[in-house]
Amino acid sequence: MALSGIERGVFIKLFNRGGYVLDFSTSDFDTFTLESVGVALCEKYHLSKGRSLNAYINEADENLADKLLFDLLEYYELSYDNFERETVPNEFGKVALDYGVDYSVTYKKCKEIQKRHSSPLSDYTNSLASNIKDAFSSDYIDWQMQIMMSMQSENPTEAIGKAKEIIESCCKGILEENGLTYDRTWDAPRLVKETTNLLKIAPDNIPSDIRGAESMISILKSLRAIANGLNELRNVYGSGHGKSPNYQGLSERHARLAVGSALTLVNFLWDSHLRMQLKKFESATE
């Protein structure tokens, strides 16, 4: 659920310091907002940092507006030099004031709002994304991840395309690390099929006589179906295809479903790859 106008106002009150935004320089603020929501605010509005922030929050897509506010809150907590002085009482029970303003109360309100709007699904998706970024050292994959996560609300179709590319990149990386070649014409479903066969996690690799075999096979088939579904969606809604007058694009909820599914598949593939590598290492050292 999106923040209300009143709730956004509480965040603005914490960040907007008389035309300034916390301790950002203009160039640093533009860099921060560009990375957060894809827009350099001062460059866009030609206003002070505080007024540019207000203008963007008032006119932007509500999901992007909320994302920027939550990102600024994270910056305030982790990088703002005066955070502890403003929010943690000293031995006399007092906090530092900024031009006579006690921001500790406003900060507590922001945290309460953040907690109310915390999404378990978003937390799960972000956690999966973080795991993948940590696992892959490729700058290209890291770049794909950033675009995919930021585009879920701004451009759902593009996010779904990136989700498919993440799966392809993961499979290619696993195949390469195991000394196997792949055909550059292989699509996502073919890459997933070859990768699961390599890792011995394809449905055919599950013995039919073990307990829960049917359920395990069903789940593995569903994971492989993710690549098929994303591939078909991307082909139908890709930007290169003509659109009818009644065309309706994909929504953010479709993008979040696709991205979450792709991240689940990639995490499973990568974990399986690491498990196989560990077994090889243990066998070689025996």
N, C-alpha and C positions, 0 to 999 in steps of 0.2 A: 504494500500500500504506500502511495506517495505521501510525502510530507505535506502538511497544510501550509497555507500562507503564514499563519501565526508561528508555526514551528520553524519555518525557514527564516522568519524574522529573528528568532532567538539565535540562530547560527550567525546571521549577519551581524547581530549586535556583538557577538564574541569576536568576530574577525575584522570588522570594519573599524579602524581606529582613526576616526577623523579624516577620512580620505585615503589613509594608508590601509593596507591589509597585513596585519601582524608585522613581521620584520622583513617582508619581501621588498627587494628593489623592483623597479618596473620590468626589467629584463628577466629577472628570476621569476616574477609572478607570471609573465607571459609564457615562460618555459613550463612552469608548473601546470598552468591551466591547459596548455596545449597537450601535455602528456596525459592530463586527467580526462578532458572532454573533447580534445581535438580542436580547440579554439584558443588563440592568443588574445585574451580579453582586451587589454589596453590597446593593442594594435587594431582590434576590430572596432572599438567604440571611441577611441581617441579621448578618453576621459581619465580621471585619476583611477588608481587601483580600486579604491572603495566604490566609486560610482560605476566603474566598469563591472565590478562584481554584482552590484545591485541590478544593473541593466540586464546582465545575462540571466540572473536568477528569475527576473520578471518575465522574460520572453522565451527562455529555452524550454525544450522538452523537459517535462517534470522529472523524468528518470535521470537525465543528464544533469539537471540542476541539483538534484539530491546527491548524485554521485560526487559532484564537485564539492558540495558542502561536507560530505563525509570524508572526502580526501583531505580537505583543509583541516578537519578536526584531527585526523591522524597526524598531519604535519604539526599541528599545534602541540600534540602530546609527545611526539618523538623528536622534533627538530627545533621547536621554538625555544630560544634561550631562556626566556622568562617564565616558561611553563610552571616550573615548581614554585618559583617565587609568587606567582599569581594564584596558585591553587592549593599549595601546602602551607598550613599555618606554621609560623615560627614558634619559638619557645614561649612567646607571650600570647599565642593564639591568634595572631594577626597574619594576614597575607599582604603581599605588596600590592599597592594601588598603581594603576596607570592613569596619570592625570586625574587622580581622585576617584577613579572608577574601580570598584571591586568586581573583578571578572570571575571570581571563584563560583559565585552563585549562578552566573550565566553558563559557565562550563558544566556545572552539575545538571542544569536543565537540559543542556545539549546531550549529555550522556544518557539521561532518562529518555529523551526522545529517540536517540539511537537504539537504545535497548528495546523500546516498543516496536520499532520498525525493523528490527533485525530479522532477516529471513533465513531459516535453517537451510533452505535449498540454495540460496546464494552463498552462504557460508561453506556449504559442501562443495559447490562448484568452484569457488575461489580456492579452496583447499586443494582440490584436484589439480587446478591450473598451476598452483604454486609447486606442487610435487613434480609436475611434468617439466616446468621451467628449471627446477633444480636438477632433474635427471638429465636433461638434454643440454649439452654445452654449446650447441649451434646457435649463433646469433640470428640466423634466418628463422629458426623455429621460435626463438624468443620473440622475434618481431611478429611472426604469425600469431603467437599467443596474445600479444598485446592488442593487435587489431581485432582479433576474434572476440576478446572479452569486452572491448570498448564499443564494438559495433552491435552488440545484442539489441540495444534500444535504438541506436541511431540509424543503423542499416541492417535489419535482420537478415536479408538475403545475403549480404556480404559476410555476415557472421557465420551463416551456414556454409558458405563456400570455404571459409577459412577452417571451419570444423572438419570438413572433408580433407583439406590439405594437411591438417595436423595428423590425421590418421595415416595419410599417404606417407608423410615424412617419417613418422614413427616406424611404419613397416619397412620402409627403405633402409632406415638406419639399422634396424635389427637384422635385416637380410645382409647388409654390408658387413656388419660386425661379425657375422658368422661365415663370411667368405662366399656368400652366394650372390649371383648376379640376377638382375631382374630386367624385364623388358620395359623400356620407357613408355610403351603404349599401354601398359597395364593400368587399369583404373583402380579405384579404391577397393571395390569388392574383390578383385583378383589379388591385389596386394595383401588384403586381410586373409584370404584363403591360403596363400602361400606361406604367410607368416605363422598362422595358426598350425599349419601342417608341420612347419619347421619346429615350432615349440611344443608340438605334440599336445595341443589343447583343442584340436578340431573335434567336432562331435564324434567322428569315426574313431578317435583315440580312446574313447571311454568304453571300458569293458561292459558288456550288457548284463553281466551277472553280478555286478557289485550293487550294494544298497544305494538307492537314490539315483541309479544310472539314468533313468528316463528324465528325471528333473534336471540333472546336470547337463544332459544332452540338449534339453529344451532351452536352458539358459545360454549355453554356448551358441546354439543356433540363433538365439535372439541377439547376442552380441555381434555375430557376423552379419545379421540383418541390418544393423545400424549403418554399416558402410553402404549397403544397397540402398537404404532409404535416403541417406544424405546424397548419394550420387544421383538418384532420381529427382530429388527435390531441386538440387542445383541445376540439373539439366532443364527442368521445367521452368524455374524462376530465374535462370541466369540472365544477366544484363544483355547478352547478345541475341536474345530471342525477341521476336516481335510480340507486341501486346495488343489484345483486343480492346475496344473502347470500354468494356466492362471489367477490365483487369483489376484484380485486387491482390496486392502484394502480401508477403508473409508478415505476420505480426511479431512483436517482441516475444510473446509466449512461445511461439514456434521456435524462435532462435534460441531461447533459453533451454527448451527441450532438446534441441539438436546439439547445442554446445555441451550440455550436461551429459548427454548420451555419448558423444564423441570422447569426452574426457574420461568417462568411465571405461570405455573400450581401450583407450590408449594406456591408462594406468594399468589395466589388467594385462595387456600385451607386454608392457615394459617390465612389470613385476615378474611375469612369466619368463621373460628374457633373462633378467638378473638371476632368477632361480636356476635356470639352466646353466648360466655361466658359473654360478657357484658350484654346482654339481661337477662341472668339468674341472674346475680348479681343485676340488676335493679329491677327485679321481686321480688327477695328475700328481698330487702330493702324497698319495698313499704309498 
